Structure formats: C-alpha cells, structure tokens
Amino acid sequence: MINTAELYQHFLKSPIISTDTRNIIPGSIFFALKGDNFNANKFATQAIEKGAAYAVIDEVEFAGEKCLLVDDVLSALQNLACYHREQLNIPVIGLTGSNGKTTSKELVNAVLSERYKTFATFGNLNNHIGVPLSILSITNKVEIAIIEMGANHQKEIELLCTIAQPTHGIITNVGMAHLDGFGGFEGVKKGKAELYAYLKAHNGYTFINRDNAFLMEMSQKAGLNKLLYYGTENGNTIKGALKNSDPFIEVEWTNHEISSSVKTNLTGSYNFENILAAICIGDFFEMQPEEINKGLANYEPKNNRSQLTKTDHNTVICDFYNANPSSVTAALNNISVLSADQKTAILGDMFELGPESATQHEIIAKQAVESGLHQIIFIGKYFYAFKDQFEGVFFETPAEAADYLQQNPVTNNLVLLKGSRGMKLENLLQFL
C-alpha cells in the first residue's frame, strides 16, 4: 500500500493525470476511479499498455506491473492534490456561486493574465474530481490560480476548500439552483457560505458584491474581516455603473483614484456584476486600469454562456450551458430590454429543483408569457405540464421542437436559447 508522500514522488516524475483509458496520455499516472456504473480498476492493465507510467488502483486482484495500490482511488487523488497544493506558495482564488461561476472565472483569468502567469479551472472541472485534477495541473510557473468550485449539496464546498486551500475567495451570488440537493434556498446559502467559513478560519481575503443583500448577510454571519467590496454605491473598493447593455455591456468604474470605462463582448446586463468582480480582483492584485480594461475588452465568450451568435437567419443568445430559476429570470429580463423587431425565447426544463420543480417552472412560464416576446417555445416534461395554462408552444422533447422549427422557421428574430445542460438545446441551433 502506497502513501500520499510516496505517490507524490511518482507524480513529480510523471506530473500528468489520466482518468479515462480512451484518452491516456503517455507517461501519465492513471487513476482508476469508480462510479455507479463503472470500475476503472478493470482497465488498469489497459492504461499501462497504452502508455501510462503507473496505474493507481484500490482492488488488489487487478494489481500488476506498474500498479500502485491505495485504500481508495478517489481519496488518493484528493489527498495527492492537497499535498501538491501545500507545495505551492501562490495566491489561490476560490470561486463559487449559483450563477455566473464560469463566466466570472474566465473574466478574472482574462484580467489577471494581462500581468501574471495564471492558471484557471478548465471548462467546468469544478467538483470533487475536477478540483483535484485542476490543482494537480498547476505548475511551479504559475503565479496566481483561479479555482472554480461547484456544489449541489452541503459540505461539498467545505471539502473542495480543504483541497484547493484558497487564500482569496468570491461567491458570485446565491440563487434558486440545486434546490433538491441543498434542501431549499436556505440550504443553498448555507452551502455556499462554507467558502466564507474557510476564508475566515484561514485569514483569507474575500471579494463581495455589496449590492447583494444575501451575500452581505452571509459575510457578516461568517465574521469575515479581510473584505474588498464592489458594487454601484460609494464606499466600495470598486464602484461601477452599467453604461450600456444593448447588446454588449459597457461599464464605467472607479477605484477611488482613477475613473475608467470598458466595452466588452458580453451580453446580458446580469453579467455587469461579474465584470465588476473581475475588476475588483485585478485592482487588488495591483493591476493598472488599462491592463484590467484590456483583459475585459479582449475576452470573447465561447462557452454557450451569454454568447451572442449570428446565424444565417437570426441572432441567438446562446445561454444553454445550464439553467435554474434565477438565471432564467435574468435571461428573460435581459432579452425583454434588448432592441429587436421580433424576439423569441426557447426555454428548456430546469433540473435538480426537487419538490420546488413544478412551482418554479410555473413561475418561469408565467414570466415568459408576460415578457412581451413575439414567441415562446417551451421544451421538456416540466414545462409541458402547463401547456393548458399558458400561451406558447409546448413540446415534451427537443426532438419534437426541432421538427416544429424545421416546419415553422424562425427568421429575423433575436432568439434566447436557455435550458439545463441535460436538455441539449445546442442541437436546436442548426434550425435557427
């Protein structure tokens, strides 16, 4: 049985981690993780044959040459990440929230990378496996790391903090997301506040949107003392104003000494606070306004989050990476105020809402039909339950919606495409 310190010596010689035998990187260490429907211990030999330097396993019957036996592979991965993190003497910014996590992470990275060698969580590797993989990807050349932390139940952020050990942190917001796992909105607040608790215990710095009453309440309850505020009022470290958001966001901001403005490639007024957060963090790390603005202006959203895409027939707000009641409300509010002759919203079901699901889908359906759009298309079994209650076009599946769009083309419209990841609304883009 190999311990963490011994495993780390192997990692120093082979500092790349693989978890999928279909994508083995020669010279990497393969971690044979288990899931509900798979046991990668069975593929340890295959991983070695494909070029892995070692395979970390936790079932002795699968042991072979170059196999490293541990008590539990997932725990070994997380402990290795902790050990590696302790060797890094750099700022680590922990970032979580119900909405805007990934966009904020990308914006912070875009800003900081104008001056520093940064590392940021790739894609959405933000869970109990993704965060360790992210930490283990940080090399000694990195000067600042931005680690995104996602959660769908309490104590998950607490775990991820013990792995990432953030020195700085930010909660973008708290909203109606993962209500089933968190046990309601109060549970969401409690779960996200685990980041504040870690920062308090470890004397870390916290960036807070002073305009957000929930975050202010949570920070005061946590007793935080190293605070940097951003928002729209005087007295903040960064004070900002939304100058324009039709369709792209332009922000004016000041850090008490210098006033500045920046035009971005982001749509959606709800991204204003994400931009201010990136400005506040850049300012804290002693960046000049022109550096901060350059990072923001050059950032191009390409992850189907608030991404404005022009097709041959329409302008589409691609915001279908994920959805919850808070983010859908913000997206509907945004399209309602944008300039366009005709507007269409295509909304897919929102997942992980538990007992609140029916109520929340009804609320969103009502908001959508009252938003003054030319056409509303609802997709999914949760929305479909209200087909007799609200005006609009309802389908149980995306395939049915695709058939409808082929027979009834939407043209010359501003289209909002918004739904949970599992709805796979990206498949509808070809028909728009």
Solvent accessible surface area in square Angstrom, and as a share of the most:
residue,aa,sasa,rsa
1,M,151,0.67
2,I,28,0.14
3,N,86,0.44
4,T,38,0.22
5,A,46,0.36
6,E,84,0.38
7,L,3,0.02
8,Y,15,0.06
9,Q,100,0.44
10,H,43,0.19
11,F,5,0.02
12,L,96,0.48
13,K,163,0.69
14,S,12,0.08
15,P,77,0.48
16,I,77,0.39
17,I,28,0.14
18,S,7,0.05
19,T,48,0.28
20,D,42,0.22
21,T,16,0.09
22,R,197,0.72
23,N,104,0.53
24,I,23,0.12
25,I,81,0.41
26,P,101,0.64
27,G,35,0.33
28,S,0,0.00
29,I,0,0.00
30,F,1,0.01
31,F,0,0.00
32,A,0,0.00
33,L,13,0.06
34,K,99,0.42
35,G,32,0.31
36,D,150,0.77
37,N,146,0.75
38,F,118,0.49
39,N,30,0.15
40,A,8,0.07
41,N,1,0.00
42,K,127,0.54
43,F,86,0.36
44,A,1,0.00
45,T,79,0.46
46,Q,68,0.30
47,A,0,0.00
48,I,34,0.17
49,E,134,0.60
50,K,96,0.41
51,G,31,0.30
52,A,3,0.02
53,A,23,0.18
54,Y,53,0.20
55,A,0,0.00
56,V,0,0.00
57,I,0,0.00
58,D,26,0.13
59,E,37,0.17
60,V,100,0.57
61,E,125,0.56
62,F,59,0.25
63,A,56,0.43
64,G,42,0.41
65,E,144,0.64
66,K,100,0.43
67,C,25,0.15
68,L,20,0.10
69,L,43,0.21
70,V,9,0.05
71,D,117,0.60
72,D,62,0.32
73,V,1,0.01
74,L,55,0.27
75,S,48,0.31
76,A,12,0.09
77,L,0,0.00
78,Q,22,0.10
79,N,72,0.37
80,L,0,0.00
81,A,0,0.00
82,C,29,0.17
83,Y,69,0.26
84,H,16,0.07
85,R,14,0.05
86,E,110,0.49
87,Q,96,0.43
88,L,21,0.10
89,N,151,0.78
90,I,30,0.15
91,P,38,0.24
92,V,0,0.00
93,I,0,0.00
94,G,0,0.00
95,L,0,0.00
96,T,0,0.00
97,G,0,0.00
98,S,11,0.07
99,N,30,0.15
100,G,26,0.25
101,K,33,0.14
102,T,8,0.05
103,T,7,0.04
104,S,0,0.00
105,K,0,0.00
106,E,46,0.21
107,L,0,0.00
108,V,0,0.00
109,N,36,0.19
110,A,20,0.15
111,V,0,0.00
112,L,0,0.00
113,S,56,0.36
114,E,61,0.27
115,R,102,0.37
116,Y,52,0.20
117,K,111,0.47
118,T,24,0.14
119,F,36,0.15
120,A,19,0.15
121,T,3,0.02
122,F,165,0.69
123,G,38,0.37
124,N,76,0.39
125,L,72,0.36
126,N,23,0.12
127,N,60,0.31
128,H,64,0.28
129,I,47,0.24
130,G,1,0.01
131,V,0,0.00
132,P,0,0.00
133,L,31,0.16
134,S,3,0.02
135,I,0,0.00
136,L,7,0.03
137,S,60,0.39
138,I,2,0.01
139,T,74,0.43
140,N,141,0.73
141,K,152,0.64
142,V,12,0.07
143,E,85,0.38
144,I,3,0.01
145,A,0,0.00
146,I,0,0.00
147,I,0,0.00
148,E,1,0.01
149,M,0,0.00
150,G,8,0.08
151,A,10,0.08
152,N,60,0.31
153,H,89,0.40
154,Q,57,0.25
155,K,128,0.54
156,E,15,0.07
157,I,0,0.00
158,E,78,0.35
159,L,69,0.35
160,L,0,0.00
161,C,0,0.00
162,T,65,0.38
163,I,2,0.01
164,A,0,0.00
165,Q,38,0.17
166,P,3,0.02
167,T,49,0.29
168,H,14,0.06
169,G,0,0.00
170,I,0,0.00
171,I,0,0.00
172,T,5,0.03
173,N,20,0.10
174,V,12,0.07
175,G,5,0.05
176,M,49,0.22
177,A,5,0.04
178,H,51,0.23
179,L,5,0.03
180,D,83,0.43
181,G,41,0.40
182,F,6,0.03
183,G,65,0.63
184,G,23,0.22
185,F,46,0.19
186,E,121,0.54
187,G,6,0.06
188,V,0,0.00
189,K,17,0.07
190,K,133,0.57
191,G,1,0.01
192,K,3,0.01
193,A,24,0.18
194,E,21,0.09
195,L,0,0.00
196,Y,0,0.00
197,A,57,0.44
198,Y,28,0.11
199,L,0,0.00
200,K,90,0.38
201,A,79,0.61
202,H,107,0.48
203,N,89,0.46
204,G,6,0.06
205,Y,72,0.27
206,T,0,0.00
207,F,0,0.00
208,I,0,0.00
209,N,7,0.04
210,R,95,0.35
211,D,72,0.37
212,N,27,0.14
213,A,78,0.60
214,F,87,0.36
215,L,0,0.00
216,M,31,0.14
217,E,85,0.38
218,M,10,0.04
219,S,3,0.02
220,Q,128,0.57
221,K,179,0.76
222,A,28,0.22
223,G,35,0.33
224,L,18,0.09
225,N,105,0.54
226,K,62,0.26
227,L,53,0.26
228,L,31,0.15
229,Y,38,0.14
230,Y,4,0.02
231,G,0,0.00
232,T,54,0.31
233,E,111,0.50
234,N,122,0.62
235,G,55,0.53
236,N,0,0.00
237,T,34,0.20
238,I,0,0.00
239,K,68,0.29
240,G,4,0.04
241,A,48,0.37
242,L,69,0.34
243,K,114,0.48
244,N,68,0.35
245,S,19,0.12
246,D,51,0.26
247,P,52,0.33
248,F,80,0.33
249,I,1,0.00
250,E,23,0.10
251,V,0,0.00
252,E,73,0.33
253,W,7,0.02
254,T,34,0.19
255,N,26,0.13
256,H,127,0.57
257,E,152,0.68
258,I,80,0.41
259,S,92,0.59
260,S,25,0.16
261,S,54,0.35
262,V,8,0.05
263,K,141,0.60
264,T,7,0.04
265,N,45,0.23
266,L,1,0.00
267,T,0,0.00
268,G,0,0.00
269,S,38,0.25
270,Y,57,0.22
271,N,3,0.01
272,F,26,0.11
273,E,52,0.23
274,N,8,0.04
275,I,0,0.00
276,L,3,0.01
277,A,1,0.01
278,A,0,0.00
279,I,0,0.00
280,C,0,0.00
281,I,0,0.00
282,G,0,0.00
283,D,31,0.16
284,F,56,0.23
285,F,22,0.09
286,E,130,0.58
287,M,7,0.03
288,Q,87,0.39
289,P,12,0.07
290,E,117,0.52
291,E,38,0.17
292,I,0,0.00
293,N,23,0.12
294,K,115,0.49
295,G,2,0.02
296,L,1,0.00
297,A,40,0.31
298,N,92,0.47
299,Y,26,0.10
300,E,93,0.42
301,P,11,0.07
302,K,160,0.68
303,N,35,0.18
304,N,47,0.24
305,R,37,0.14
306,S,5,0.03
307,Q,40,0.18
308,L,37,0.19
309,T,36,0.21
310,K,157,0.66
311,T,42,0.24
312,D,139,0.72
313,H,107,0.48
314,N,8,0.04
315,T,29,0.17
316,V,0,0.00
317,I,1,0.00
318,C,1,0.01
319,D,11,0.06
320,F,3,0.01
321,Y,48,0.18
322,N,73,0.38
323,A,7,0.05
324,N,15,0.08
325,P,6,0.04
326,S,34,0.22
327,S,19,0.12
328,V,3,0.02
329,T,47,0.27
330,A,27,0.21
331,A,2,0.02
332,L,0,0.00
333,N,84,0.43
334,N,1,0.01
335,I,0,0.00
336,S,44,0.28
337,V,102,0.59
338,L,6,0.03
339,S,89,0.57
340,A,44,0.34
341,D,149,0.77
342,Q,67,0.30
343,K,27,0.11
344,T,0,0.00
345,A,0,0.00
346,I,0,0.00
347,L,1,0.01
348,G,2,0.02
349,D,2,0.01
350,M,1,0.00
351,F,76,0.32
352,E,84,0.38
353,L,3,0.01
354,G,28,0.27
355,P,131,0.82
356,E,67,0.30
357,S,13,0.08
358,A,63,0.49
359,T,67,0.39
360,Q,14,0.06
361,H,0,0.00
362,E,60,0.27
363,I,90,0.45
364,I,1,0.01
365,A,0,0.00
366,K,103,0.44
367,Q,41,0.18
368,A,1,0.00
369,V,50,0.29
370,E,117,0.52
371,S,26,0.17
372,G,72,0.70
373,L,25,0.12
374,H,117,0.52
375,Q,38,0.17
376,I,12,0.06
377,I,0,0.00
378,F,0,0.00
379,I,0,0.00
380,G,2,0.02
381,K,134,0.57
382,Y,74,0.28
383,F,1,0.00
384,Y,63,0.24
385,A,80,0.62
386,F,24,0.10
387,K,85,0.36
388,D,132,0.68
389,Q,102,0.45
390,F,31,0.13
391,E,147,0.66
392,G,40,0.38
393,V,40,0.23
394,F,23,0.10
395,F,30,0.12
396,E,84,0.37
397,T,57,0.33
398,P,36,0.22
399,A,69,0.54
400,E,76,0.34
401,A,0,0.00
402,A,14,0.11
403,D,75,0.39
404,Y,52,0.20
405,L,2,0.01
406,Q,109,0.49
407,Q,139,0.62
408,N,68,0.35
409,P,93,0.58
410,V,10,0.06
411,T,60,0.35
412,N,123,0.63
413,N,11,0.05
414,L,15,0.07
415,V,0,0.00
416,L,1,0.01
417,L,0,0.00
418,K,7,0.03
419,G,0,0.00
420,S,4,0.03
421,R,84,0.31
422,G,47,0.45
423,M,17,0.07
424,K,112,0.47
425,L,0,0.00
426,E,58,0.26
427,N,79,0.41
428,L,2,0.01
429,L,48,0.24
430,Q,138,0.61
431,F,54,0.23
432,L,5,0.02
